[in-house]
Amino acid sequence: MTIRVLLVDDEELVRSGLRAILDAQEDVEVVGEVADGAVVGPAVARSCPDVVVLDIRMPLVDGIEATRTLRRRHPTAPRVLVLTTFADDENVVAALHAGADGFLPKRARPAEIVDAVRVVARGESLLFPAAIRSLAARHAGGGTARGAARVALTDREADVLRLMAHGLSNGEIATELFLGLQTVKTHVSSLLRKLGARDRTQAVIAAYESGLVPLR
């Protein structure tokens, strides 16, 4: 199956570079490009991408608001991978809370970019644990964090959440905890419900911010 990708960045050079990298893959096709978050909705409706690769900082509508609007107006919205300056970008947490499925440093190597698109396309969240911990530490104590801190988790759910926060996939968690894959999926679903999180990314942020998973 071919992964359809929409590129959203105000720098033409960045879009051209991403297109060259992604179109070189047999299983990836760039189906559109736009230069601002203001036109992401129409572009998604027109090109039907599986993944939107989108910059955070753009002149009219930034990637955070574009992601939030996309999630609100398109129930079956594509996966969203945000481009960022990585550890120095304090907007990353806001983007993930808005509904992004992961983030990618703009200076990532071509192979990392391709892998990131494939990861989010198959329904997983792209987390960089060290960066998430650093960013969550700056935002600890917010309303979501306080709410999450009051959540009662079973011992097994706590184990699964800890491994999720370390970036492990469901399959890797199953191996680590000697559980069946379906059992892990059930625990993850329960965690998302209890934490009020849309996906694994938001669950991990809430876990770090609230102290359910230690920052160190």
C-alpha positions in Angstrom: 0.0 0.0 0.0 1.3 3.5 -0.9 1.5 6.1 1.8 0.0 9.4 0.5 1.7 12.5 2.0 0.8 16.2 2.0 3.6 18.6 2.7 2.9 21.9 4.5 5.8 24.4 4.9 6.2 28.0 3.9 9.8 27.4 2.7 9.8 26.0 -0.9 13.3 24.7 -0.4 12.2 22.5 2.5 9.2 21.2 0.6 11.3 20.4 -2.4 13.8 18.5 -0.3 11.1 16.5 1.5 9.4 15.7 -1.8 12.7 14.4 -3.3 13.3 12.2 -0.2 9.8 10.8 0.0 9.1 10.4 -3.7 12.2 8.3 -4.0 10.5 5.6 -1.9 8.5 2.9 -3.6 5.8 2.9 -0.8 5.5 6.7 -0.5 3.9 9.3 -2.8 3.7 13.1 -2.2 0.2 14.0 -3.3 0.3 17.8 -2.6 2.2 20.8 -1.2 0.9 23.9 0.4 2.7 26.9 2.0 0.5 27.7 5.0 -1.7 26.1 7.6 -4.6 28.3 6.5 -5.1 26.0 3.4 -4.5 22.6 5.0 -8.2 21.7 5.2 -9.0 22.2 1.5 -5.7 20.5 0.6 -6.6 17.5 2.7 -10.1 17.3 1.2 -8.6 17.5 -2.3 -5.6 15.1 -2.0 -6.8 12.7 0.7 -3.4 12.1 2.3 -2.6 9.4 4.8 0.0 11.7 6.5 0.4 15.4 6.7 3.9 16.6 7.3 3.6 20.1 8.6 5.8 22.9 9.9 5.0 24.5 13.2 5.9 28.1 12.3 4.1 29.5 9.3 3.1 33.1 8.5 -0.7 33.0 8.6 -1.9 29.9 10.4 0.7 28.0 12.3 1.0 24.2 12.5 -0.6 24.0 16.0 -3.8 25.8 15.0 -3.9 23.9 11.6 -3.6 20.6 13.4 -6.3 21.6 15.9 -8.7 22.7 13.1 -8.0 19.6 11.1 -8.9 17.3 14.0 -12.1 19.3 14.7 -13.4 19.6 11.2 -12.3 16.2 9.7 -13.4 13.2 11.8 -11.3 10.9 9.7 -8.3 13.3 9.5 -5.0 12.0 8.3 -2.1 11.4 10.7 -0.1 14.5 11.5 3.7 14.7 11.7 5.0 18.1 12.8 8.4 19.5 11.7 10.3 21.4 14.4 13.6 22.6 15.6 13.2 19.8 18.1 14.4 20.2 21.7 14.5 24.0 21.4 10.9 24.3 20.2 8.5 25.0 23.1 5.6 24.7 20.7 6.0 21.0 20.4 3.9 20.1 23.5 1.1 22.4 22.2 1.2 20.8 18.8 1.0 17.3 20.4 -1.9 18.4 22.6 -3.6 19.8 19.5 -3.6 16.3 18.0 -0.3 15.8 16.2 0.9 12.2 16.1 4.5 12.9 16.5 7.3 15.3 15.7 10.5 15.3 13.7 13.6 17.5 13.8 14.0 19.6 10.6 17.6 18.4 10.5 16.7 14.8 10.5 18.5 12.5 8.1 16.6 11.3 5.0 16.2 7.8 6.4 14.8 9.1 9.6 12.3 11.2 7.7 11.1 8.3 5.7 10.9 6.1 8.8 8.9 8.8 10.6 6.3 8.9 7.9 6.0 5.1 7.9 5.6 5.0 11.7 2.8 7.5 11.9 1.1 6.1 8.8 0.7 2.7 10.4 -1.1 4.3 13.4 1.8 4.6 15.8 3.0 7.8 17.6 6.5 9.1 17.0 8.0 9.9 20.3 11.5 11.0 21.3 11.5 10.2 25.0 14.4 12.5 26.0 12.8 15.5 24.3 9.4 14.7 25.6 10.7 14.6 29.2 12.5 17.9 28.7 9.5 19.6 27.3 7.1 18.1 29.8 9.2 19.3 32.7 8.7 22.9 31.5 4.9 22.5 31.4 4.4 20.4 34.5 1.6 21.5 36.7 -1.0 22.4 34.1 -4.7 21.5 34.3 -4.3 18.3 32.3 -1.4 17.2 34.5 -3.3 17.7 37.7 -6.2 15.7 36.3 -4.0 12.9 35.2 -2.3 12.8 38.6 -5.6 11.8 40.1 -6.1 8.8 37.8 -5.9 5.4 39.4 -3.9 2.9 37.4 -3.5 -0.8 38.0 0.1 -2.0 38.4 0.0 -3.5 34.9 -1.3 -0.3 33.4 1.5 1.6 35.1 4.0 -0.8 33.6 2.6 -0.3 30.2 2.5 3.5 30.5 6.1 3.5 31.6 7.2 1.5 28.6 5.1 3.7 26.3 6.8 6.7 27.7 10.2 5.1 26.8 9.0 4.9 23.2 8.3 1.2 23.0 5.7 -0.1 20.5 2.9 -2.4 21.5 4.8 -5.4 20.2 7.9 -4.4 22.2 5.8 -3.9 25.3 4.3 -7.3 24.9 7.8 -8.9 24.7 9.1 -6.9 27.7 6.2 -7.8 30.0 5.6 -11.3 28.6 2.0 -10.4 27.6 0.0 -11.1 24.5 -0.3 -8.3 21.9 -4.0 -8.1 22.3 -3.6 -7.8 26.1 -1.2 -4.9 25.6 -3.7 -3.2 23.2 -6.4 -3.6 25.9 -4.2 -1.9 28.5 -3.3 0.9 26.1 -7.0 1.5 25.3 -7.8 1.6 29.1 -4.9 4.1 29.7 -6.2 6.4 26.9 -9.7 6.3 28.4 -8.5 7.0 32.0 -6.1 9.8 31.0 -8.6 11.4 28.6 -6.0 11.2 25.9 -6.7 11.0 22.2 -3.7 8.8 21.5 -0.4 7.4 22.8 1.4 10.7 22.3 -1.0 12.7 24.5 -1.1 9.9 27.1 2.7 10.0 27.4 2.8 13.8 27.8 0.1 13.6 30.5 2.0 10.9 32.2 5.2 13.0 32.3 3.5 16.2 33.2 1.5 14.7 36.1 4.3 12.6 37.6 2.7 9.3 36.8 6.0 8.6 35.0 9.1 10.2 36.5 10.9 12.8 34.4 14.2 11.3 35.4 
